[in-house]
C-alpha cells in the first residue's frame, strides 16, 4: 500500500474538512498547485493551515500566505496522526517521504479535483 494511489481512494474532501474543524492541517507544498488548493478548498471552507512544508530549500524559512515554510524533517516533532494535506501534483512521492517521517493522517488535494480521479483510478480495482 505504501506510495499507492489506492491509499487516497477513501480520503474524501468532506472527511478532510470535518477534521479541520478540530485540528488545523499542515500543508506540504508551496507552489502553484498549493495556491489553487488554497483558493478552491481551504479559503472557501475557512481552513487555515498551521504552517507549510516544502522540499525546496530556497523556500524554507520564508512565508507562504503569511505562514512559515519549514523543512520536511520538522514534521518529526509533530504528534502521530497529525493532519497533513499534500498540496503538490506528486502526492505519491511525498506520501513515501511522509511515511519515513512519522505516522500522519495524510490527504492529497489533487485527489479532491475531478480531473485527477480518472487519471489515477482508471486501471485500479477499487473492490
C-alpha positions as CSV (number, residue, x, y, z in Angstrom):
1,X,0.0,0.0,0.0
2,X,2.9,2.3,0.6
3,X,3.0,5.1,-2.0
4,X,0.0,3.8,-4.0
5,X,-2.9,5.8,-5.4
6,X,-5.2,3.3,-3.7
7,X,-4.3,4.9,-0.3
8,X,-6.1,8.1,-1.3
9,X,-9.3,6.5,-2.5
10,X,-11.2,6.8,0.8
11,X,-9.6,10.1,1.7
12,X,-12.6,12.3,0.7
13,X,-12.8,16.1,0.8
14,X,-15.7,16.0,3.2
15,X,-13.8,13.9,5.7
16,X,-10.8,16.3,5.4
17,X,-13.0,19.4,6.0
18,X,-14.6,17.8,9.1
19,X,-11.3,17.0,10.6
20,X,-10.1,20.6,10.0
21,X,-12.8,21.8,12.5
22,X,-10.9,20.1,15.3
23,X,-7.3,20.4,14.1
24,X,-5.6,22.7,11.6
25,X,-3.7,20.8,8.9
26,X,-0.1,21.2,7.8
27,X,0.3,21.7,4.1
28,X,3.1,20.0,2.2
29,X,4.0,22.1,-0.9
30,X,4.1,25.8,-1.7
31,X,3.8,26.0,-5.4
32,X,1.2,26.8,-8.0
33,X,-1.0,23.8,-7.1
34,X,-0.9,24.9,-3.4
35,X,-2.2,28.3,-4.5
36,X,-5.1,26.6,-6.4
37,X,-5.8,24.4,-3.3
38,X,-5.9,27.5,-1.1
39,X,-8.3,29.3,-3.4
40,X,-10.7,26.4,-4.1
41,X,-10.6,24.3,-0.9
42,X,-9.0,26.0,2.1
43,X,-10.2,29.6,1.9
44,X,-13.8,28.9,1.0
45,X,-14.1,26.5,4.0
46,X,-12.3,28.8,6.4
47,X,-9.3,26.4,6.8
48,X,-6.0,28.0,7.9
49,X,-3.0,25.7,8.0
50,X,-0.6,25.6,10.9
51,X,2.3,26.1,8.5
52,X,3.7,24.8,5.2
53,X,6.4,22.4,4.5
54,X,8.4,22.2,1.2
55,X,11.4,20.3,-0.1
56,X,12.7,23.3,-1.9
57,X,15.4,24.8,0.4
58,X,15.1,28.2,-1.3
59,X,11.5,28.4,0.1
60,X,12.3,27.1,3.6
61,X,12.4,29.8,6.2
62,X,10.2,32.1,4.1
63,X,6.4,32.6,4.2
64,X,3.5,31.5,2.1
65,X,0.3,33.3,2.7
66,X,1.8,34.8,5.8
67,X,2.6,31.4,7.3
68,X,6.0,29.9,7.8
69,X,7.5,27.4,5.4
70,X,9.5,24.7,7.2
71,X,11.7,21.8,6.1
72,X,10.1,18.4,6.0
73,X,12.1,16.9,8.9
74,X,10.3,19.4,11.2
75,X,7.4,17.0,10.9
76,X,9.2,14.5,13.1
77,X,8.4,16.8,16.0
78,X,4.6,16.5,15.3
79,X,2.3,14.1,17.1
80,X,1.1,10.8,15.5
81,X,-2.0,11.3,13.3
82,X,-1.2,15.0,12.6
83,X,-3.3,16.1,9.7
84,X,-1.2,16.7,6.6
85,X,-2.6,17.9,3.2
86,X,-0.2,17.3,0.3
87,X,-0.6,20.3,-2.0
88,X,1.5,19.2,-4.9
89,X,0.9,17.3,-8.1
90,X,3.2,14.5,-7.0
91,X,1.4,13.1,-3.9
92,X,2.7,9.6,-4.1
93,X,6.4,10.5,-3.7
94,X,5.5,13.0,-0.9
95,X,3.5,10.3,0.8
96,X,6.5,7.9,0.7
97,X,8.6,10.7,2.2
98,X,6.0,11.3,5.0
99,X,5.8,7.6,5.7
100,X,9.5,7.8,6.6
101,X,9.0,10.8,8.9
102,X,6.1,9.6,11.1
103,X,2.5,8.3,11.3
104,X,0.3,11.0,9.9
105,X,-3.3,11.4,8.7
106,X,-2.5,12.2,5.1
107,X,-4.7,13.7,2.4
108,X,-3.8,14.8,-1.1
109,X,-5.6,17.8,-2.5
110,X,-5.1,16.7,-6.1
111,X,-7.4,13.8,-5.4
112,X,-10.2,16.2,-4.4
113,X,-10.3,17.6,-8.0
114,X,-12.2,15.5,-10.6
115,X,-9.6,16.0,-13.3
116,X,-7.2,13.6,-11.4
117,X,-9.7,10.9,-10.4
118,X,-9.8,9.2,-13.8
119,X,-6.1,9.5,-14.3
120,X,-5.2,7.7,-11.1
121,X,-8.1,5.2,-10.8
122,X,-8.6,4.3,-14.4
123,X,-6.8,1.0,-14.1
124,X,-7.2,0.3,-10.4
125,X,-9.8,-2.0,-9.0
126,X,-11.5,-0.4,-6.0
127,X,-13.1,-3.6,-4.7
